[in-house]
Amino acid sequence: MTMRPYPKSGDLFESERLRTEQLAPGAILLRGFATHEAPALVDAIEVISNSTPFRTMTTPGGRKMSVEMTNCGDVGWLSDNRGYRYVPEDPVTNKAWPAMPIPFEDLAKRAAAISGFENFLPDSCLTNRYLPGSKLSLHQDRDERNFDAPIVSVSLGSPAVFLFGGQCRADRPRRILLENGDVVVWGGPARLTFHGIAPLADEHHPLTGACRLNLTFRKAL
């Protein structure tokens, strides 16, 4: 894997390039990569959620998640008493998930390419909405058909503490502050790293208020 510098953007190029951090082999943090696009991304999320609403899912064991979720793309991710899986239709609306907006796909592809993962073509985008106190327990993204493609995660709005662990759930995770516009990409040897989000603090962000939004791009099929 060869990490590339950010695309050149006038005088900002050097400062942007230096805000790249390698979390582990195959895992890259791109600080502020989506900051300029964030308002448009939040507007697009609102359009998506108007047609396929955010909802709180349950784990197969019946535990209610604290994070609200919706999807766009060819397939969407679900969790209920039948298990974790991708499906082509929203069971709430009985319609296909909204198409993935072109700016979403473009952002995910650019972030993946810069991080050394060429030709990433996501077919699913899970959008999580965190309110104060919401969290996401340590888990692996392993419901996809294969693990060749990376995960691309975009943070919007209120800051959150990203938990980035190891290949075993018991591995102690690093605690990494993610702010509006930060993008994390992990694949290759890091693809099955356990990760999560610590309980969200009650902070206000001018873009989203007390809310944090997260876009997670995957190649599911």
WOCOR-V754535 format. One record per pair of residues at least 24 apart in sequence whose ideal C-beta (glycine too) atoms are under 8 Angstrom apart, sorted by the first residue. I is the first residue (numbers start at 0). J is the second residue. D is the distance in whole Angstrom. If there is no record, write none. Layout:
BEGIN
i: (I;I)
j: (J;J)
d: (D;D)
END
This chain:
BEGIN
i: (0;0;0;0;0;0;0;1;2;2;2;2;3;3;3;3;4;5;5;5;6;6;22;22;22;22;22;22;23;23;23;23;23;24;24;24;25;25;25;25;25;25;25;26;26;26;26;26;26;26;27;27;27;27;27;27;28;28;28;28;29;29;29;29;29;29;29;30;30;31;31;31;32;32;32;32;32;33;33;33;33;33;33;33;34;34;35;36;36;36;37;37;37;37;37;38;39;40;40;40;40;40;40;40;41;41;41;41;41;43;43;43;44;44;44;44;46;47;47;47;47;48;50;50;50;51;51;51;51;51;51;51;52;53;53;54;59;64;65;65;65;66;66;66;66;66;66;66;67;67;67;67;67;68;68;68;68;69;69;69;70;70;70;70;70;71;71;71;71;71;71;71;71;72;72;72;72;72;72;72;73;73;73;73;73;74;74;74;74;75;75;76;76;76;76;76;83;84;85;85;85;85;85;99;99;103;103;104;106;106;107;107;107;107;110;110;110;110;111;111;111;111;114;114;114;115;116;116;116;116;116;119;119;119;119;119;120;120;121;121;121;121;121;122;122;122;122;123;123;123;123;124;124;124;124;125;125;125;126;126;126;126;127;127;127;128;128;128;128;129;129;129;129;129;129;129;129;130;130;130;131;131;131;131;131;132;132;132;133;133;133;133;134;134;134;134;134;135;135;136;137;137;137;137;137;137;137;138;138;138;139;139;139;139;140;140;140;140;141;142;143;143;143;143;144;144;146;146;146;147;148;148;148;149;149;149;149;149;150;150;150;150;150;150;150;151;151;151;151;151;152;152;152;152;152;152;152;153;153;153;153;153;153;153;154;154;154;154;154;154;154;154;154;155;155;155;155;155;155;155;155;156;156;156;156;156;156;156;157;157;157;157;157;157;157;157;157;157;158;158;158;158;159;159;159;159;159;160;160;161;161;161;162;162;162;162;163;163;164;164;164;164;165;165;166;166;166;167;168;179;179)
j: (24;25;114;115;116;186;187;115;27;113;114;115;112;113;114;115;113;29;32;113;109;113;163;173;175;183;185;189;163;185;188;189;192;187;188;189;149;185;186;187;188;189;190;163;183;184;185;186;189;192;113;114;115;183;184;185;175;181;182;183;110;113;114;181;182;183;184;178;181;178;180;181;110;113;180;181;182;106;110;153;155;180;181;182;179;180;180;102;106;180;155;156;179;180;206;206;102;102;103;106;153;155;212;214;155;156;206;207;212;100;102;103;126;155;212;214;97;71;97;100;126;126;92;94;97;75;89;91;92;94;96;97;91;126;128;91;83;135;132;133;134;127;128;129;133;134;135;196;127;128;129;130;133;125;126;127;128;125;126;128;96;123;124;125;126;96;97;98;99;100;103;124;126;96;98;99;121;122;123;124;99;122;123;219;220;122;123;219;220;123;125;123;125;142;217;219;142;142;123;142;143;219;220;123;124;214;216;216;153;182;151;153;214;216;151;153;182;184;149;151;184;186;149;184;186;187;148;149;184;186;187;148;149;151;216;218;148;218;148;151;216;217;218;217;218;219;220;216;217;218;219;214;215;216;217;214;215;217;212;213;214;215;212;213;215;210;211;212;213;157;159;196;199;210;211;212;213;199;209;210;199;200;201;202;209;198;199;201;196;198;199;211;195;196;197;198;199;195;196;195;162;164;168;172;193;194;195;193;194;195;191;192;193;194;190;191;215;217;191;219;217;218;219;220;219;220;186;190;191;218;186;217;218;184;185;186;187;190;184;185;186;190;215;216;217;182;183;184;215;216;182;183;184;213;214;215;216;180;181;182;213;214;215;216;178;179;180;181;182;183;211;212;213;179;180;206;207;211;212;213;214;204;206;207;208;210;211;212;199;200;202;203;204;207;208;209;210;211;200;202;204;211;196;197;199;211;213;196;197;194;195;196;194;195;196;197;192;194;192;193;194;195;192;193;191;192;193;193;193;204;206)
d: (8;6;8;4;7;8;6;5;6;7;6;5;7;5;8;7;8;8;7;6;7;8;6;7;7;7;7;8;7;8;8;5;7;7;5;6;8;6;5;3;5;4;7;7;7;7;4;8;4;7;8;4;7;7;5;7;7;7;8;5;6;7;7;7;4;7;7;8;6;8;5;7;6;8;6;7;4;6;8;5;8;5;8;6;6;3;8;7;6;8;5;8;6;5;6;6;6;7;7;8;7;6;8;7;6;7;6;6;6;5;7;7;6;8;6;8;8;5;5;8;7;8;7;8;6;8;5;7;6;8;6;6;7;8;5;6;7;8;7;4;6;5;7;6;5;7;6;8;7;4;8;8;8;6;7;6;7;8;5;8;5;7;7;6;7;5;4;7;5;7;7;5;7;6;7;4;7;5;4;5;8;4;7;8;7;6;5;5;6;6;7;6;5;7;8;7;5;6;6;6;8;5;7;8;6;7;7;8;7;8;5;8;8;4;5;8;5;6;6;6;6;8;7;4;8;8;7;5;7;5;8;6;6;7;8;7;8;7;8;7;4;6;6;8;6;6;6;7;5;8;4;6;7;5;8;8;5;7;7;7;6;8;7;4;7;6;8;6;8;7;7;7;5;7;4;8;7;7;7;6;5;7;4;8;6;5;6;8;8;7;5;8;7;6;6;4;7;5;4;5;6;6;6;7;5;7;4;7;7;6;5;7;6;8;8;8;8;7;6;7;6;6;5;8;7;6;8;5;7;8;7;7;4;5;6;3;7;7;7;5;7;7;7;7;6;7;8;5;7;4;7;5;8;6;7;5;8;8;8;5;7;4;8;8;7;7;7;5;7;8;7;8;6;6;7;7;6;7;4;7;7;5;5;3;8;6;5;5;7;8;5;7;5;6;8;6;6;4;7;7;8;7;5;7;6;5;8;7;4;7;8;6;6;4;7;6;6;5;6;4;6;8;7;7;6;7;7;7;5;6;6)
END
